[in-house]
Amino acid sequence: MRECGECTLCCTLLEVPVLEKASGEACAHCHPGGCSIYYGRPGQCHWDCLWLAEPSLPDELRPDIHGVLFEPFWDARVVVAMAEPGAVWKKGPPANLIHTMLADGYVVWVMQEKDRHVILPEGVTQEEAEERAKRAWRGKWQARAIPQT
């Protein structure tokens, strides 16, 4: 399995209540080169983005390269793309991955600052997308709210 290495995008984008860190703020333990408490980090920091979980993805999709972090919810057939402010997710490698996920029937939620977009694969209704999102978030990442359309 891959390791985060110098990528620390999740350390900025995600809320970590146990560290009193709000989403969009850099974590106090985040330094150039990685997380200073990586091997002793709290449970809320233990998760794998799509790039870590899928070794078949090219290195160019490492989250910090394009500013887009993908989180899969395989059972619900949902992928969440969290983009840092100013990141371009509508073209290049992030857009290509989004199109691949849509072609495979996944609902893609894109969150960038306060903007929320839901992109539906062919044949999936808004209602079904919302139901999938509820299944995806049920009991997982309770610190994060379910994206609103």
N, C-alpha and C positions, 0 to 999 in steps of 0.2 A: 504494500500500500504506500502511496505517496505520503510525503510530509509537507506541512505548511511552508517550511523554510522561511523566506523573507516576506511571504504574503501575510498581511495582517488586516485585510479588509473587513473581516468579520468583527475584529476588535474595535472597529469604528461604527459599522452599520447596526450591530445588534445591541439591544438593551440587555444589561446584566445586573439585575437588582441586587444580588448578593455582593457585588462590588460597588453598588451605588453608582452605576454607569448608565447613562441614558443613551438611547439610540442616537446615532449621529455624532456622538462625542468620542474622541480617542480615549482608549483605556489608559489608565496610569501605568499599567504594566507593559504597554506596547512601546517598543523601541525599534530603532533601525536594526534590521536583521531578524526581528521576530518578537515573541512574547517572552518576557523575563521570568514568568512563572509557568511556562508551558507545561512542564512535567508535574507541577503541583497545582494547576489551575482548578478552580471550582467546577462542580458538575455542570453548571449552566453554560460553561464554555466548552464542554465536550460535545462536539457534533462534527459531522463531516459534510462539507459542501459537495456538490456534484463532481467537481474537479478532483477532490480527494477520493471520492467513492468509485469513480469510473476511470481506471487507468487507460482506457481506450481514447479518452478525450485528449486532444492535442495540448501541448504545453502552453500554446498561445491563449488557451481559455482559463489559465490560472486567474483567479478573480482580480488580483491587483493589476494585471496587465491592461484590462479594459474597464475596470471599475465596476464590474457586474459579478455578483455572487449568486450562483444558482443553488437552490435547495430542493432536492426531490422528495416527494411523498409518493412513493411507488404504489402502495396499496390503493390510494385514492386517485391515482393517475393525474396528479397535480405537480407542477414544477413552479417554484417561486423564484423570480429573478429580482434581486435587490440591487439597485444601482446607486452608486454614490452620486452626489450632486455633480452635474456637468458630464457624467458618463454618457456615452452614446451607445444605446442598446438596440437601435433600429437599423443598424447596418454593421457590416463586418462579421467577425466570428460570433459575437453574442447573438446577432440576428439570425445567422445560419443555424445556431443551436436551437433557437426558439422555433424556427421553421421545421427543424427535424423533430422536435418534441411534438409540435402540432400535427405533423404528418403521422406520428405514432399514436395519436389520439389523446395526448395530454393537454389539459387546460393549463395555460401559462398565466400566472399573475405577475405583473411587473410593478414594483414599488420603487419610487424615486422621490425622496423627500416626502411631501404630502400628496403627491400624485399616485393614483392607483389605476392600473389598467388590467382588464381581464381580456385575454385573447383566447378565443374559442376554436377548437378544432372543428372540422366539418362534421355536422350532424349533432353537435352538442349545444343545448340551449343554455341561456343565462341561468335558468333555475337549476339545471343539472350541475353547472359549474359552481354555483353557490353551495349546493349539497356536497359536492366533492370537497370543497374548501372546508366545510364544517367537519367532514370526516378526517381530513388531513390534519387539522389543528386540534381535534379532540384529544386532550390529554398530552399534547406535545407542545413544547415551547409556550407554556402558559404566560410567560412574560410578554409575549407578543399578541397583539390583537388580530382577529381575523380581518383581512383586508376588506374594505368597503368599496363598492363600485360607485 
